[in-house]
């Protein structure tokens, strides 16, 4: 038997050195440089500095931190208040994210309807709280939700819904959930914009074809909107979840973590241990707070990793959908 | 006015408009003319530069800002080349701004020390300059202050003075301030004598009933957690559970033990619980800070608040129509009125930045010197009043002060004494302060938890707190000793402490 020797294709070799390739793309790197420098200064350095200082006993006042190894970490891990704050942060996230995303999706679907002529106005209205200063929102909300002459309580009392006013931020059973409520109202506009962007990637022709086939709105939602939004949903859920763990300004202005730690989330806990002792006669514990921040940062990093996998999965899904769409279009 | 002494139309209009302005300011409670009149810039002999210079000062503001704003305006007029930047910041911001400023070389020329930084630490870190070399004619200036203001270990070390307590600390922050009309309506006159805690609770209930939902008996800034600790601590101390603050807890310095298991603490907490159960507490108290609670009082929201004298000038200035009065703190056990004890030295300690330029140090010396003169103290007493009392008793007597403020100061004179200090006794205990960690939850947080029902067993919670505070003090002492400080728990025991007397040098000598 005669065998035919086929020449193997030569592997592609990068004949140009790294330096040459960088030189070729120097403008790309040059334009990336400012954001790279800022990222190094304001993201990477603080992360590494937090870890570094977590190994020290340091008040922030003295010039010489005292190295104590991992003692801060072992102390944090047995602190009941740490677990309470950690738990509250995740309760906050699990309450806020589903409600916020569901509401935002409903609003986005309504606003995405081209028949709604005033959509831009409503879109702006829902987005206004996002651009309002968080601390001001917090302070204003304490008045609006005040049990004494606060409009929300007054309306509910007048309507007979309540017999007694509710102390939204003073009742330990309600304080955390009241902050969640304000947070949802404040940040609803962000996922709404995400959903709107995602909805606008769905070709109108799909809905038109479905209508020709006799589909009602429920069918269109279940069989067109939901499947096509799924890749985006993964990303939106994860971005929103991570964002919901950062609620320092609202929590501080609305409750300060109280009453008696009932609404203390991780950021407030970190602040309290780092600076909050300022009104007492004990020194702040920067190292201890950094250790708590490292633990919390690691948990957020796990979520960010999930986000990375989610993004990859979403890209694959989108690529699959695009391919299917192209095939369908070609047929 | 014309040269002939006749008033022209222009003069008349000018005078009339100034009169209207003065009347308006007076109606607004802004006695600007009086403020200007009481401040008289006199040279201390300091060598003030004639070159343009910016001088920066930061403190915790409040009523002090009234004095400093008026004084600095006069000072800049007298020294046109000097620009003064005055920053009045809350304590939590001072705790961040001052250390950061020191580290990056932008600290103010004069600053108040963060509450948690001891003078020993500030001196060791090279934050503060010795005042001996800055204030003109220093020894005479220092000698003009009454005994007990400058205390070795509190205001200086090794014969040098680093800290100037600008005001007296003879005051407390939980006395009664009340709406006269509401208490009259309830048939109660706190001026008749010290009110018992039972009367206090009953009065709050009566006021609430009279208010019928429009106003309530008692209000406090319950979101500001330290208020819970302050009320319970001072009620207990005035009933006999004497103590002084160490770290973020209290120590009975007559025995060296933590006082929280004293039944008086439970009694004090019970007063708050009875107010709550009677429905006498203003709704929303738990979600309101102390300034908000203070602002609600003139609006007629509540009949009584337990607060400090700093409310008096604010209400007089901002709510001239509000008819209020003050009285002593209600007593758990009326025949017993043990004075509240404060630390030696004074309050509102100010410091000169060691890294400040010679020009600004000279300005600081000039200004500090003014506060050591009779005129300066009278000006301080007139403008700041009872909020942050002047140090010279004769200045308080001479000052043009509101009767309510004078009454408050007289009351403090009767009800406040200077207690012992472990730092005065053994300066090395400053090293223990550096080791002390905050005990969490502390007294204030524990009381808040009991009030909200998050803690069921108050006695157990107080016992647990006492145990944790005890352990923390032992740990901090051991840690300081390990690092070379000659300290022990005995430094916290003053068996000769009599809370009815100021704890002076002779008593330290007896130990």
Interface residues (C-beta under 8 A of the other chain):
Chain A: X59 X60 X61 X62 X63 X81 X142 X146 X147 X148 X150 X165 X167 X168 X169 X170 X171 X172 X175 X254 X255 X256 X258 X259 X260 X261 X262 X275 X276 X277 X278 X279 X280 X281 X282 X283 X284 X285
Chain B: X91 X92 X94 X95 X96 X99 X103 X114 X115 X116 X117 X121 X125 X222 X223 X225 X226 X245 X246 X247 X248 X282 X283 X284 X285 X286 X287 X288 X301 X433 X434 X436 X437 X438 X440 X441 X442 X445 X448 X449 X452 X453 X454 X455
